[in-house]
Amino acid sequence: RALNLDTHEWEGELWLCHGFCELGSQPLVEGLAEITAFLEASPREVVIITLQDGISGEQTRTALTESGLAALAYTHTTGQPWPTLQALIDAGQRVVIFSASGGGEGWHHSQWEHWIDVPYSAMTVEDFACTDDRGDPDTATLYNINHFLTNPYALPALAEEANTEAVLWAHIDDCRAASGRFPNQVLVDFYDIGAVSAVVAELNRE
């Protein structure tokens, strides 16, 4: 499982929200603590968390510690192979945390040191692309396919277009062919709309 979360400081407090906190938000520590509770109740689950951080690295690490997630976090050494899911489960390190701008300290990894991803700005399914967009090719060993439509913002109707089996496989296959990489993550909006779970389950069996 993977979560992409946006963090912001708004009216002097730290929040999870996307773009405009006035339109929907949750206190940061409260939201992170929900993930901790899920992991505690689900001892064989592993979660990747990627933070699009609008707050400092220190603020992020403090919130992750207060939520209990830091105690479950894995620390990766650049250049070493990534552990299997079973190894993470056995070690009790079942959350892997990245930040787009504030990471790079211990278990709080720098996203672009470890991830390559494809363009994220698509308004129609014809806009989906597979060129390398962000990430350091000298160190990154994980590959993310951004597969969501924003026109002008995310909507369930757009996910119904993007999340069909045919559109998902076309984008995944195009990116695998173009990059020579196997996707570690397919990032979507509204994962419960369309064929996302079925496609990813089939991909994981390869």
Backbone torsions as a table, in degrees:
resi	resn	phi	psi	omega
1	ARG	NA	150.7	-179.4
2	ALA	-145.1	143.9	178.1
3	LEU	-128.4	135.3	172.7
4	ASN	-113.1	115.5	-171.4
5	LEU	-122.9	141.5	176.8
6	ASP	-103.5	133.3	178.4
7	THR	-115.6	144.0	-179.4
8	HIS	-146.2	154.7	168.3
9	GLU	-101.3	123.2	-175.0
10	TRP	-140.8	126.2	-178.5
11	GLU	51.9	39.7	174.6
12	GLY	81.0	3.5	-179.7
13	GLU	-123.9	163.1	-179.8
14	LEU	-99.4	132.7	-172.4
15	TRP	-134.7	155.0	161.6
16	LEU	-95.0	120.4	175.2
17	CYS	-164.5	164.8	-177.0
18	HIS	-121.6	106.6	176.3
19	GLY	83.2	-70.0	-175.1
20	PHE	-125.5	107.1	-177.9
21	CYS	-64.4	-23.0	178.7
22	GLU	-63.5	-23.1	-175.0
23	LEU	-93.8	0.1	-179.6
24	GLY	150.7	124.1	-177.0
25	SER	-158.5	165.8	176.0
26	GLN	-143.8	139.9	176.5
27	PRO	-53.6	136.6	-171.7
28	LEU	-58.3	-53.0	-177.0
29	VAL	-62.5	-38.2	179.1
30	GLU	-61.1	-46.1	179.5
31	GLY	-64.9	-42.6	178.4
32	LEU	-65.5	-36.3	179.2
33	ALA	-64.4	-28.9	175.8
34	GLU	-64.1	-36.2	176.9
35	ILE	-68.0	-41.8	176.4
36	THR	-57.8	-45.2	-180.0
37	ALA	-62.4	-39.3	177.6
38	PHE	-62.0	-45.4	-179.1
39	LEU	-65.4	-39.3	178.9
40	GLU	-65.6	-34.1	180.0
41	ALA	-84.7	-11.2	-175.1
42	SER	-131.0	80.0	-168.6
43	PRO	-68.2	-6.8	178.2
44	ARG	-112.4	12.5	178.4
45	GLU	-95.4	144.6	175.0
46	VAL	-123.0	136.9	-177.2
47	VAL	-126.6	131.5	169.1
48	ILE	-95.8	130.2	176.6
49	ILE	-119.2	123.2	174.9
50	THR	-115.9	123.5	-176.2
51	LEU	-104.7	121.2	168.4
52	GLN	-88.0	90.5	-163.4
53	ASP	-90.6	125.3	172.5
54	GLY	-102.9	15.4	178.8
55	ILE	-127.4	174.7	-176.3
56	SER	-76.4	161.5	175.5
57	GLY	-60.9	-38.1	178.9
58	GLU	-64.6	-43.2	177.2
59	GLN	-61.9	-40.5	179.7
60	THR	-63.4	-48.4	-178.2
61	ARG	-64.3	-36.9	177.3
62	THR	-62.7	-45.0	179.4
63	ALA	-64.3	-41.0	179.2
64	LEU	-65.0	-36.3	177.4
65	THR	-68.9	-46.6	-178.5
66	GLU	-63.4	-31.3	-178.5
67	SER	-77.9	-13.7	-176.7
68	GLY	92.9	-8.2	-177.8
69	LEU	-69.3	-34.0	-178.3
70	ALA	-59.5	-33.2	-179.3
71	ALA	-68.6	-17.3	-179.7
72	LEU	-106.1	6.3	-169.3
73	ALA	-86.3	142.6	176.2
74	TYR	-91.9	141.8	175.7
75	THR	-111.5	122.5	-176.9
76	HIS	-102.8	142.6	174.1
77	THR	-99.2	120.0	-179.6
78	THR	-56.6	133.7	179.8
79	GLY	96.1	-14.7	177.8
80	GLN	-93.2	154.7	177.0
81	PRO	-64.2	147.6	174.4
82	TRP	-74.5	144.1	179.5
83	PRO	-71.4	159.8	172.3
84	THR	-73.3	165.1	175.6
85	LEU	-60.0	-39.9	-179.5
86	GLN	-63.7	-38.0	178.6
87	ALA	-64.0	-39.7	177.4
88	LEU	-65.5	-40.0	177.9
89	ILE	-63.7	-46.7	-178.6
90	ASP	-62.5	-33.8	-178.0
91	ALA	-83.9	-7.6	-176.2
92	GLY	69.1	26.8	-179.4
93	GLN	-119.6	74.6	-166.1
94	ARG	-103.0	16.8	172.8
95	VAL	-133.0	133.0	179.7
96	VAL	-119.4	121.4	-167.0
97	ILE	-115.9	132.5	176.9
98	PHE	-129.6	150.2	171.9
99	SER	-129.4	141.7	-178.0
100	ALA	-69.0	-30.8	-176.8
101	SER	-133.5	-22.0	-172.8
102	GLY	-108.9	7.6	-176.7
103	GLY	-89.8	-172.4	177.7
104	GLY	112.8	14.0	-179.4
105	GLU	-129.2	108.8	177.5
106	GLY	59.9	-127.8	-178.6
107	TRP	-72.4	-10.1	179.0
108	HIS	-92.6	85.0	-169.9
109	HIS	-77.9	151.2	172.1
110	SER	-79.6	121.1	-175.4
111	GLN	-55.8	-47.4	-170.1
112	TRP	-82.5	-5.4	168.8
113	GLU	-75.7	-25.2	-171.9
114	HIS	-118.3	-17.6	-174.8
115	TRP	-119.8	140.7	163.2
116	ILE	-107.4	135.2	173.0
117	ASP	-135.5	169.4	-176.4
118	VAL	-99.7	168.5	-178.1
119	PRO	-54.4	144.3	-175.2
120	TYR	-110.3	-2.2	-176.7
121	SER	-101.9	98.2	178.5
122	ALA	-133.2	132.0	178.9
123	MET	-102.7	-24.6	176.7
124	THR	-135.4	164.8	179.9
125	VAL	-64.1	-25.5	177.6
126	GLU	-68.8	-16.6	-179.4
127	ASP	-83.3	-11.9	-178.4
128	PHE	-59.3	132.4	-175.5
129	ALA	-130.3	167.0	-176.2
130	CYS	-130.6	13.3	175.7
131	THR	-72.8	149.6	174.9
132	ASP	-66.0	125.8	-175.3
133	ASP	-108.0	-48.2	-178.3
134	ARG	-138.0	156.8	178.4
135	GLY	115.4	153.3	-178.1
136	ASP	-93.1	108.8	-177.2
137	PRO	-65.2	-15.6	179.6
138	ASP	-79.8	-20.4	-177.2
139	THR	-126.1	-24.4	-172.7
140	ALA	-75.3	132.0	179.5
141	THR	-124.7	0.7	177.4
142	LEU	-109.4	149.6	-172.3
143	TYR	-130.9	125.5	-179.4
144	ASN	-116.6	133.8	173.1
145	ILE	-105.2	114.7	174.9
146	ASN	-79.1	119.2	-173.7
147	HIS	-135.6	75.6	178.7
148	PHE	-154.2	155.3	-178.5
149	LEU	-108.9	137.5	178.0
150	THR	-129.3	105.5	-173.1
151	ASN	-151.7	80.1	-3.9
152	PRO	-86.9	-4.9	177.4
153	TYR	-145.0	172.0	-175.5
154	ALA	-68.5	137.1	178.5
155	LEU	-141.7	148.5	176.2
156	PRO	-55.4	-36.6	180.0
157	ALA	-63.3	-35.9	177.0
158	LEU	-69.6	-38.3	177.3
159	ALA	-64.2	-32.9	177.3
160	GLU	-62.8	-32.1	175.9
161	GLU	-75.4	-44.7	-172.3
162	ALA	-77.2	-31.7	-167.5
163	ASN	-96.3	20.7	173.9
164	THR	-75.1	156.8	-179.6
165	GLU	-58.3	-44.8	-176.8
166	ALA	-64.4	-44.1	-178.2
167	VAL	-69.0	-41.2	178.2
168	LEU	-60.7	-50.3	-177.7
169	TRP	-64.7	-37.4	179.0
170	ALA	-60.6	-44.3	-179.7
171	HIS	-68.2	-45.4	179.5
172	ILE	-60.8	-47.9	-178.0
173	ASP	-64.9	-39.4	178.4
174	ASP	-62.3	-43.4	-177.4
175	CYS	-70.8	-37.0	176.6
176	ARG	-63.1	-42.2	-179.8
177	ALA	-68.1	-40.8	-176.8
178	ALA	-71.7	-35.1	-172.3
179	SER	-102.3	-23.3	-172.2
180	GLY	72.7	14.9	-177.9
181	ARG	-112.1	151.0	172.5
182	PHE	-93.4	129.5	-176.5
183	PRO	-70.3	126.3	173.1
184	ASN	-83.4	-17.4	-177.2
185	GLN	-154.2	137.1	170.5
186	VAL	-117.3	111.4	-172.4
187	LEU	-94.2	119.7	-176.6
188	VAL	-127.6	164.7	165.2
189	ASP	-98.0	144.3	175.6
190	PHE	55.2	65.3	-175.3
191	TYR	-59.2	-22.8	-177.6
192	ASP	-86.8	2.6	174.7
193	ILE	-100.8	131.1	175.6
194	GLY	84.5	-151.1	-169.6
195	ALA	-105.9	22.3	-173.6
196	VAL	-56.6	-53.8	-175.3
197	SER	-62.0	-41.4	-179.1
198	ALA	-66.3	-42.3	-179.6
199	VAL	-65.8	-45.2	-179.2
200	VAL	-66.8	-36.8	177.2
201	ALA	-62.2	-41.3	178.1
202	GLU	-68.0	-40.0	177.7
203	LEU	-61.3	-40.7	-179.4
204	ASN	-65.2	-23.6	179.7
205	ARG	-78.6	-11.2	-176.7
206	GLU	-74.1	NA	NA
